[in-house]
Amino acid sequence: MKELIETFYTALNNRDANTMISCYHEDIIFIDPAFGELKSDRAKNMWRMLCKNGKDLKIAFSQVEADENTGKAHWEAWYTFSKTGRPVHNKIDAQFEFMDGKIIKHIDHFSLHRWASQAMGWKGNLLGGTGFFKKKLIQQTNRMLDKFIASRS
């Protein structure tokens, strides 16, 4: 399963959403601070959207560990936040659960406050640690995902 995680992140660095999605189980559950919980096709389409829109996305991964049931990795992403043009360096710890040789659950943990401070400057620094900000961000990212999905139809 360690190779599955490595394949997933190598594909992300190459912005190859199809290979990433091939690592996911049909019933994938993805959770992170920016999108909340996404299931199945919504989770897969999030990666399609991020790979398509992440023109300058670069990632590095390390500390990959896995057995037959669970895994974890540390990964870092560098990109320009499109709404502000500000550079972001996000540090993420991922947890995985596996079923039928695929990733069935993927949880990314990162400091939303740190991310918001980089992506949005002083406003993100001021508000990025609040529940209000997290709720609004999840609403906004999911609306963006809805538009992306609608454009694929």
N, C-alpha and C positions, 0 to 999 in steps of 0.2 A: 504493500500500500504506500510505502515511502515513494516509490517510483510514480505512482498516480499523482501524489501531491507535487512532485517535481515537474511532471508533465504539465499539470495545471498552471503552475507559476511560470514555467518557460513559455507556455502559450500566451499567458497574460503579457509577459514582457514583449512578445512578438505581436501583440494585439490580434491574436488568432482565437476569436470567440468560439468558432466551431470545435476546435480541439479542446478548449476549456470545457465547453458544454458536454463533450463526449465523456468527460470525467465524472459528470454528475449523474446520479440516479434520476429516473423519470419523476420521482416524487421528492426531489430535493427541497430542503428548507434552508434558506439563507437568512442570516440575521446580522445586522451591523447598526451602529449608531446613526448613520446617515439615511438609510433606507428603511430601517425597522425590519420587520419579518416579511420575506418574500417567498412564495412557494412555487414550485414547478416551473411553468413557462415564464412567470414574472421574474424569477431569479435568473433564468437563462437569458431572457431579454435584457436584463440589467447589464449583464456582461457584454452582450452584443452592442448595447448603447455605449457603454464605457469604452469598449475597444474602438468603436467607430469614431467617437468624439475625442478620444484621448490622443490627439495628434503628437504630443511630445511626451507621452507617458513612458517612463522607464521604471522598472522594478528590479529589486534584488531580493532573494529569499535565502534563509539560512535556518539552522536549528530544526531541520525536518526530522520528525520522529513519527513512527507509526507501527501499529501491530494490525492484526486482522480486523479489529473493531473500531479503533480510534486512532487519531493522529493529531499532530500539531506542527505549526511552523511559525517562524517570524518572517515578516516581509515588510519591505519599505517601498514606498511609491514616491516618485518625483514627477510633478506635472505643473502646468499652469492652470489655475482656476479660471475658467472661461468668463465668469460673470465680472471678475475684478481685474483679471490679468496678473494676479499675484502668484508668485511661486509657492508651491506647497511641497513639503517633505513629510509624508505621513508614515508613522511607525505603527505597525499592526501585528497583533498576535492572533493567530487563527487556530481554531479547534475544529476537528473533523470527526464525523462518525461515518462508518462504511456499511453498506449492505449490497450484496450481490456483486462485489468487486468494484463498486462505484461509491462516490461521495453522496450520502443521503442527508447529511446535515453539516452545514458550514457556518461557523460563527466567527466573525471578525471583531476583535476588541481593539479600540484605540481611543485616545483622549479627544473627545469632540471639542472640548474647549481649546486644546492646542491646535487642532485642525482649523477651527473657526478663526482663531487669532491669525493664523497664516493666510487663510483664504480671504478673510474679510477685514483684516487690519484691526483698528481700535474698536470698531463695532462688534466684531467677532470676539475680541478679547473681553469686552464688557458683558456681552450676552451669551457667549458660547457655552458657558457652564450651566445655563439654566434649563429647566424642563420646558419652559415656553419656547426657547430657541430650538431644542431638539424636536418638539412636536411640529413646529412650523417647518423645519428643515425636512422632516420625513414627509410632510404634506407636499412640499415643493418638489422633492426628488421623485415622489410617486406620480405627481402630475406630469413631470417631465418624462417619466417612464411610460405613462399612459399615452402621451403624444407620440413617443417613439414607436410603441406597439401599433398604434392606429396608422402610422405612416407605412408600416410594413404590410398592412392588409391590402 
